[in-house]
């Protein structure tokens, strides 16, 4: 069974992410205070972890969310699309706040090193969820019975591509990003 890379769906996922990021950035003045409070509460347990545990916590958090979202693609791809849109929106709001408080360079150095891997993993996971959703839709319309086969292919791709990207992102976020930010 070969792994299929859904490039078109990855590009669609990245486009949805970009739309979410733009919407978040443009609406940040209205929603940032509430969103930043929620994020602060959600991320506070991570604040005092030693680096190895922080990397593990980041990896586990991102692994569980992307895997669940991919599998929820069975609900006709709606959850994965909402997931990538919401993640883009959140990054847009956070990006606005960071630029306002610390400047553009701080945002670039704080997000880009690990974000390249993390956003790629999220976009691929979303694309796989959409692929599963398409198979589920075709199954519901009785045009195809490929859901199980598609699910196997997507899981293979998830574990061979998404998981390594998430691991790399967690390690870079824990060990490299602080070095960049510390140099400012």
Secondary structure, 3 states (H helix, E strand, C coil): CCCCCCHHHHHHHHHHHHHHHHHHHHCHHHHHHHHHHHHHHHHHHHCCCCHHHHHHHHHHHHHHHHHHHHHHHHCCCHHHHHHHHHHHHHHHHHHHHHHHHHCHHHHHHHHHHHHHHHHHHHHHHHHHHHHHHHHHHHHHCCCCCCHHHHHHHHHHHHHHHHHHHHHHHHHHHHHHHHHHHHCC
